[in-house]
């Protein structure tokens, strides 16, 4: 019996030690590539959202849940990540239903251009942040490249063990407690880099979306219907990567056939008062804070007009929760403005914020 207890204790200690090493070696994304934290942050949020956004950088850079709350009393969260593929969006939608049931799910359709897995680096930014579940395992299987293996996603230490020589103080500092970088999934950027050239799309041999992309959009549509959730399709007002008219027609036809609302916001820039010389931080790929707030204000009006979303600002308890979110948002907005005034550009994610939150 004594030997058995000793063996069990040794096994438990070995497992705990490996778990510690795994957590230590995994990237923390605290001083760069902040989007690596977006998927993980959802689990610590309150699970009472009227609207869930899923998709790539065209949602987490372009949509501000704080604006939706302040202008319309809509609660929302963005389950976005860099180059989030259609099947990853589907499985994030599926997983979200284990935590809450929103009234509306909004999917940004740019990802339909991808029919096959792309890069491990982008896969990791989405999949590593997901909690272990059947949805995560299915998402991994759908996303892996041929040279990747499932076990390295289930046990990331097998992928990141070589980072032992690259560890920094950041890896120890945020080992157990990371600071929050997003505002309900929105990644704020206040700096400006104007659009100087509007890119023209090169001719493609075939403009048809792939079967795999359509398959998962169909699954998304079916999942929404089975759960009494409205699915809305959007094309965010980012002018690059190029959005072809042939692509737009396919999505518009799909939306019509499936009784879904689809809005392409690219032609609506003037109505939203978006100025591409001021409202983007990287030459048109993403909106900056000013552009995101304009876009979100316009999007919120469409949500209110087309879906039966209640103005919940009269809920005292909920309003108190969101007041904290608003204060954090306004604080970071002011902090980034101070940093740009000091340096002439956004040096990090708000220098004062970095120092204070740390």
C-alpha positions as CSV (number, residue, x, y, z in Angstrom):
1,X,0.0,0.0,0.0
2,X,2.9,2.4,0.8
3,X,4.5,1.7,-2.5
4,X,1.2,2.3,-4.3
5,X,0.7,5.6,-2.5
6,X,4.3,6.7,-3.4
7,X,3.7,5.8,-7.0
8,X,0.4,7.7,-7.2
9,X,2.0,10.7,-5.5
10,X,4.9,10.6,-8.0
11,X,2.5,10.4,-10.9
12,X,0.4,13.3,-9.7
13,X,3.5,15.5,-9.0
14,X,4.9,14.6,-12.5
15,X,1.5,15.6,-14.1
16,X,1.4,18.9,-12.2
17,X,5.0,19.7,-13.1
18,X,4.3,19.0,-16.8
19,X,1.2,21.2,-16.6
20,X,3.2,24.0,-15.0
21,X,5.9,23.7,-17.8
22,X,3.2,23.8,-20.4
23,X,1.7,26.9,-19.0
24,X,5.1,28.5,-18.7
25,X,6.3,27.7,-22.2
26,X,3.1,28.8,-24.0
27,X,3.3,32.4,-25.5
28,X,1.6,35.0,-23.3
29,X,0.9,37.7,-26.0
30,X,1.2,40.5,-23.5
31,X,3.7,42.7,-25.2
32,X,2.9,41.9,-28.8
33,X,0.4,40.0,-30.9
34,X,-2.4,40.9,-28.5
35,X,-5.0,39.1,-30.6
36,X,-3.5,35.8,-29.2
37,X,-5.5,36.5,-26.0
38,X,-8.9,37.2,-27.6
39,X,-10.4,33.7,-27.6
40,X,-9.3,32.9,-24.1
41,X,-10.7,36.2,-22.6
42,X,-14.2,35.2,-23.4
43,X,-14.3,32.5,-20.7
44,X,-13.9,35.2,-17.9
45,X,-16.7,37.4,-19.3
46,X,-20.2,37.6,-18.1
47,X,-22.3,35.2,-20.3
48,X,-25.3,37.4,-21.0
49,X,-24.9,38.8,-24.6
50,X,-27.7,39.7,-27.0
51,X,-25.3,39.5,-29.9
52,X,-22.2,37.4,-30.6
53,X,-19.8,38.3,-33.4
54,X,-17.7,35.6,-35.0
55,X,-15.0,36.0,-37.6
56,X,-11.6,37.4,-38.3
57,X,-9.8,40.8,-37.7
58,X,-12.7,42.6,-39.5
59,X,-14.8,42.1,-36.4
60,X,-12.3,42.3,-33.5
61,X,-10.7,45.5,-35.0
62,X,-13.9,47.1,-36.4
63,X,-16.7,46.5,-34.0
64,X,-16.9,48.2,-30.5
65,X,-19.3,46.4,-28.1
66,X,-19.1,49.5,-25.8
67,X,-20.7,51.7,-28.5
68,X,-23.5,49.1,-29.0
69,X,-24.2,49.3,-25.3
70,X,-23.9,53.1,-24.9
71,X,-26.0,53.9,-28.0
72,X,-28.5,51.1,-28.0
73,X,-28.4,49.1,-24.8
74,X,-27.3,46.0,-26.7
75,X,-24.9,43.6,-24.9
76,X,-22.4,41.9,-27.2
77,X,-19.1,40.0,-27.4
78,X,-16.7,39.4,-30.2
79,X,-15.4,35.9,-30.5
80,X,-12.9,36.9,-33.2
81,X,-9.3,36.0,-33.9
82,X,-6.7,36.6,-36.6
83,X,-7.5,34.9,-39.9
84,X,-10.3,33.0,-38.3
85,X,-11.5,30.4,-40.9
86,X,-15.1,29.5,-41.5
87,X,-15.0,26.2,-39.7
88,X,-13.3,27.8,-36.7
89,X,-16.1,30.3,-36.6
90,X,-18.6,27.5,-36.7
91,X,-17.1,25.6,-33.8
92,X,-16.7,28.8,-31.8
93,X,-20.4,29.4,-32.4
94,X,-21.1,25.8,-31.3
95,X,-19.0,26.1,-28.2
96,X,-20.6,29.5,-27.3
97,X,-24.0,27.8,-27.0
98,X,-22.7,25.8,-24.1
99,X,-22.3,29.0,-22.2
100,X,-25.1,31.2,-23.4
101,X,-27.8,31.6,-26.1
102,X,-27.6,35.0,-27.9
103,X,-30.4,36.4,-29.9
104,X,-28.2,37.2,-32.9
105,X,-24.9,35.8,-34.2
106,X,-23.1,38.0,-36.7
107,X,-20.6,36.4,-39.1
108,X,-18.1,38.4,-41.2
109,X,-17.9,36.7,-44.6
110,X,-14.4,37.5,-45.7
111,X,-13.2,34.1,-44.5
112,X,-15.3,32.5,-47.2
113,X,-12.3,33.1,-49.5
114,X,-10.4,30.3,-47.7
115,X,-11.4,26.7,-48.5
116,X,-8.5,24.9,-46.9
117,X,-6.4,25.2,-43.7
118,X,-3.8,28.0,-44.1
119,X,-1.0,28.5,-41.5
120,X,-0.3,26.9,-38.1
121,X,0.6,30.3,-36.6
122,X,-3.0,31.6,-37.3
123,X,-4.5,28.3,-36.2
124,X,-2.7,28.6,-32.8
125,X,-4.1,32.2,-32.3
126,X,-7.6,30.7,-32.4
127,X,-7.3,27.1,-31.2
128,X,-4.8,27.4,-28.3
129,X,-7.2,29.8,-26.5
130,X,-10.2,27.5,-26.6
131,X,-11.0,25.4,-23.6
132,X,-10.8,21.6,-24.1
133,X,-14.1,20.3,-25.5
134,X,-15.5,18.3,-28.4
135,X,-15.9,21.6,-30.3
136,X,-12.2,22.4,-29.8
137,X,-11.1,18.9,-30.9
138,X,-13.4,19.1,-34.0
139,X,-12.0,22.6,-34.8
140,X,-8.5,21.3,-34.5
141,X,-9.2,18.4,-36.9
142,X,-10.8,20.7,-39.4
143,X,-7.9,23.2,-39.2
144,X,-4.7,21.1,-39.1
145,X,-2.3,21.1,-42.0
146,X,-0.9,17.8,-43.1
147,X,2.4,18.2,-41.1
148,X,0.5,19.0,-37.9
149,X,-0.7,16.5,-35.3
150,X,-3.7,16.6,-33.0
151,X,-1.7,15.8,-29.9
152,X,0.3,19.0,-30.1
153,X,-2.9,21.0,-29.8
154,X,-4.2,18.9,-26.9
155,X,-0.8,19.0,-25.2
156,X,0.8,22.3,-26.4
157,X,4.0,21.6,-24.4
158,X,4.9,19.2,-27.3
159,X,4.8,22.2,-29.6
160,X,6.3,24.9,-27.4
161,X,8.9,23.0,-25.4
162,X,11.7,24.5,-27.4
163,X,10.8,28.0,-26.1
164,X,12.7,27.2,-22.9
165,X,15.7,29.2,-24.3
166,X,13.4,32.2,-25.3
167,X,11.6,32.7,-22.0
168,X,11.4,36.2,-20.7
169,X,10.2,37.9,-17.5
170,X,6.8,38.2,-19.3
171,X,6.4,34.4,-19.3
172,X,6.7,34.3,-15.5
173,X,4.9,37.5,-14.8
174,X,1.7,36.3,-16.6
175,X,2.0,32.7,-15.8
176,X,-1.2,32.5,-13.8
177,X,-2.9,35.9,-14.2
178,X,-3.0,37.7,-17.5
179,X,-4.2,41.3,-17.8
180,X,-7.2,42.0,-20.0
181,X,-6.3,43.5,-23.4
182,X,-9.7,43.6,-25.1
183,X,-13.1,45.3,-24.6
184,X,-15.5,42.3,-24.9
185,X,-13.3,41.1,-27.8
186,X,-12.6,44.5,-29.4
187,X,-8.9,45.3,-29.8
188,X,-8.6,49.1,-29.6
189,X,-6.2,51.0,-31.9
190,X,-6.3,54.8,-31.9
191,X,-3.5,55.6,-34.3
192,X,-3.9,56.5,-37.9
193,X,-2.4,55.4,-41.2
194,X,-4.4,56.6,-44.1
195,X,-5.4,54.8,-47.2
196,X,-3.1,56.1,-50.0
197,X,-3.9,53.5,-52.6
198,X,-7.1,51.7,-53.1
199,X,-6.0,48.2,-54.3
200,X,-7.6,46.6,-57.4
201,X,-8.3,43.0,-57.2
202,X,-6.2,40.8,-59.6
203,X,-8.2,38.6,-61.9
204,X,-8.9,35.1,-60.5
205,X,-9.3,31.9,-62.6
206,X,-12.4,31.0,-60.5
207,X,-14.5,33.3,-58.3
208,X,-16.5,30.4,-56.7
209,X,-16.2,29.8,-53.0
210,X,-15.0,26.3,-52.1
211,X,-17.2,23.4,-51.1
212,X,-15.6,23.3,-47.6
213,X,-16.4,26.9,-47.0
214,X,-20.0,26.5,-48.1
215,X,-20.4,23.3,-46.0
216,X,-19.5,25.1,-42.8
217,X,-21.6,28.2,-43.6
218,X,-24.5,25.8,-44.1
219,X,-23.8,24.2,-40.8
220,X,-23.7,27.6,-39.2
221,X,-27.1,28.5,-40.7
222,X,-28.6,25.2,-39.5
223,X,-27.1,25.6,-36.0
224,X,-28.7,29.0,-35.7
225,X,-32.1,27.8,-36.8
226,X,-32.1,24.8,-34.6
227,X,-31.5,27.1,-31.6
228,X,-33.8,29.9,-32.6
229,X,-31.0,32.3,-33.2
230,X,-30.9,34.9,-36.0
231,X,-27.8,34.7,-38.2
232,X,-26.6,37.9,-39.8
233,X,-23.9,38.0,-42.5
234,X,-21.8,41.1,-42.9
235,X,-18.8,42.3,-44.9
236,X,-16.9,44.8,-42.8
237,X,-15.9,48.1,-44.3
238,X,-12.2,47.2,-44.7
239,X,-11.0,47.8,-48.2
240,X,-8.2,45.3,-48.2
241,X,-8.0,42.3,-48.8
242,X,-10.0,43.0,-51.9
243,X,-13.7,41.9,-51.9
244,X,-14.8,40.9,-55.3
245,X,-18.2,41.7,-56.7
246,X,-18.5,38.0,-57.8
247,X,-18.0,37.1,-54.1
248,X,-20.6,39.6,-53.0
249,X,-23.1,38.2,-55.4
250,X,-22.7,34.7,-54.1
251,X,-23.2,35.7,-50.5
252,X,-26.2,37.9,-51.4
253,X,-27.8,35.0,-53.2
254,X,-27.1,32.6,-50.3
255,X,-28.6,35.1,-47.9
256,X,-31.7,35.4,-50.1
257,X,-32.1,31.6,-50.4
258,X,-31.8,31.1,-46.7
259,X,-33.8,34.1,-45.5
260,X,-30.8,35.8,-43.9
261,X,-29.9,39.4,-43.7
262,X,-26.6,40.2,-45.5
263,X,-25.1,43.7,-45.5
264,X,-22.0,44.7,-47.4
265,X,-20.8,47.8,-45.7
266,X,-18.1,48.7,-48.2
267,X,-20.4,50.8,-50.4
268,X,-21.9,52.5,-47.3
269,X,-18.7,54.4,-46.2
270,X,-20.3,57.8,-46.9
271,X,-23.5,57.0,-45.0
272,X,-21.3,55.9,-42.0
273,X,-19.2,59.1,-42.4
274,X,-16.1,56.9,-42.6
275,X,-13.1,58.8,-43.9
276,X,-10.3,56.4,-45.1
277,X,-7.7,59.1,-44.7
278,X,-8.5,59.2,-40.9
279,X,-10.4,56.1,-39.8
280,X,-7.9,53.3,-40.4
281,X,-4.7,52.5,-38.6
282,X,-3.0,50.4,-41.3
283,X,-3.9,51.7,-44.7
284,X,-7.3,50.2,-45.0
285,X,-7.0,46.7,-43.6
286,X,-8.7,47.6,-40.3
287,X,-10.6,50.5,-38.7
288,X,-9.0,52.5,-36.0
289,X,-11.0,53.6,-32.9
290,X,-12.7,56.4,-34.8
291,X,-13.6,54.2,-37.7
292,X,-14.8,51.3,-35.5
293,X,-17.1,53.7,-33.5
294,X,-18.6,55.1,-36.7
295,X,-19.2,51.6,-38.1
296,X,-20.6,50.2,-34.9
297,X,-23.0,53.0,-34.5
298,X,-24.4,52.3,-38.0
299,X,-24.4,48.6,-37.5
300,X,-26.2,49.0,-34.2
301,X,-29.0,50.8,-35.9
302,X,-29.4,48.0,-38.4
303,X,-29.5,45.4,-35.5
304,X,-32.2,47.3,-33.7
305,X,-34.3,47.8,-36.9
306,X,-34.1,44.1,-38.0
307,X,-34.1,42.1,-34.7
308,X,-36.2,42.4,-31.6
309,X,-33.3,43.5,-29.4
310,X,-34.3,45.1,-26.1
311,X,-32.6,48.3,-24.8
312,X,-31.2,46.9,-21.5
313,X,-29.7,50.1,-20.1
314,X,-32.7,50.2,-17.7
315,X,-31.4,47.0,-15.9
316,X,-29.6,48.5,-12.9
317,X,-27.5,45.4,-12.2
318,X,-26.5,45.0,-15.8
319,X,-25.8,48.7,-16.2
320,X,-23.4,48.6,-13.3
321,X,-21.5,45.7,-15.0
322,X,-21.3,47.7,-18.2
323,X,-20.3,50.9,-16.5
324,X,-17.1,49.2,-15.4
325,X,-16.5,48.2,-19.0
326,X,-17.2,51.7,-20.2
327,X,-14.7,53.1,-17.7
328,X,-12.0,50.7,-18.8
329,X,-12.7,51.6,-22.5
330,X,-12.6,55.4,-21.9
331,X,-9.4,55.0,-19.8
332,X,-7.6,53.1,-22.6
333,X,-8.9,55.6,-25.2
334,X,-7.4,58.5,-23.2
335,X,-4.2,56.6,-22.5
336,X,-3.6,55.8,-26.2
337,X,-4.3,59.4,-27.1
338,X,-1.7,60.5,-24.5
339,X,0.9,58.1,-25.9
340,X,0.3,59.3,-29.5
341,X,0.7,62.9,-28.3
342,X,3.9,62.0,-26.6
343,X,5.5,59.8,-29.3
344,X,3.6,60.8,-32.4
345,X,2.5,57.2,-32.8
346,X,1.1,54.3,-30.7
347,X,4.3,52.8,-29.3
348,X,2.6,49.8,-27.6
349,X,-0.9,49.2,-26.4
350,X,-0.9,52.4,-24.4
351,X,2.3,53.0,-22.4
352,X,0.6,54.2,-19.3
353,X,-1.9,51.3,-19.5
354,X,1.0,48.9,-19.7
355,X,2.6,50.3,-16.6
356,X,-0.5,50.6,-14.5
357,X,-2.2,47.3,-15.4
358,X,1.1,45.5,-15.0
